[in-house]
Amino acid sequence: MATTYELIGERLKEARERAGLTQELAARSTGLVREQLSYYENGRREIDLVCLKKLADLYGYTVSFFLNEEPEQAGDELALAFRAEEIAEENLETMAWAQRFTRNLAELDRLLAGESER
């Protein structure tokens, strides 16, 4: 059975690959070095919540996707379409902001839909 760190690592790798990012680009845009991100993805190191939040924002997932025993349903993640080879590194911060904004908007929509059902 995989450890918690291994499960988080598997999800980190999957999310990064779905976002079309290399380890190098993802690491640099979040203030990590590539080797550190590799250790996280392989479950060899404990990841702190701040790093996990930065990566989750960049990849378009909630932190709970990486932490829950049972991940969110497929399709719950939000992803912006882009080609990693065409995006400048300085635009990754804007991308992460857009991912957070879209995710928060979707959550607000779900909450408001629940309010209207009452």
C-alpha positions, 0 to 999 in steps of 0.5 A: 500500500502506498504511503500518504506521501506517495499518494500525494506525489502520484497526484502531483505528477499526474496534475503537472503532466495534465497541465503540460508542464515540465518539472523544471518549469513548474518548480521554477514558477513556484520557487522550488528546484526541479530536484525538490519537486521530483522528490515530492512527486516520488513520495520521498519528501514531505511537502509543506502546505504552502508548496502544495497550495502553490502547485495546486493553484498552478495545476488548477486543483484544490489542495484537497485533491492531493490530500484526500484518501479518495480524490475528487471525481474526475472532471472536478479539476479546472484546467486552462488550455495552453501549450507549455512550450508556447507560454513564457515563464513569467506568465505562469503566475497569471495562469495560477491566478486564473486557475484560482479565480475560476475554481473560486467562481465554480465553488461560489456557483455551487454554493449559490445553487445550494442556497436557491434549493432551500 
